[in-house]
Amino acid sequence: MIGILIIAHGGLGESLKECAKHVIGNEPRQLAFLAVDIDDDPNNLLTKARGLVDELNHGDGVLVLSDMYGATPCNIVSKLLVPGKIEGVAGVNMPMIVRTMTYRHESLMALVEKAISGGREGVVHFDREHCDRYEP
């Protein structure tokens, strides 16, 4: 099973992990997060991230998800990447987490594609014509 690490600003990673626990119904295995706060030293965070990747990798690789491309979490992810073993995707959201939890027994590159499609397809514009609406 592929390990999943979320590297994100503040409490976002922890919140996403808790939401995944709620959706799955139990504590997700091989899923961890690393919080990035404004006063953190990026070198210390990189050391912690490497340790988490080692813990999460049971032989099938690790998918590292970050919240925003170009920000500190993403910069940390970029230093972890090992093609085919440690892959990264930016823009983590709840649909992406659910999709990755569902397909983590596939190959790492297939999981990368599932993460991207889950994140993209989970962003939807609500409008009256296409949504059932509750009217009190």
ABEGO torsion letter per residue (X at the ends): XBBBBBBBBEAAAAAAAAAAAAAAGBBBBGBBBBBBBAABBAAAAAAAAAAAAAAABAGAEBBBBBABBGBAAAAAAAAABBBGABBBBBGBBAAAAAAAAAAAABBAAAAAAAAAAAAAAABBBBBAAABBBBBX
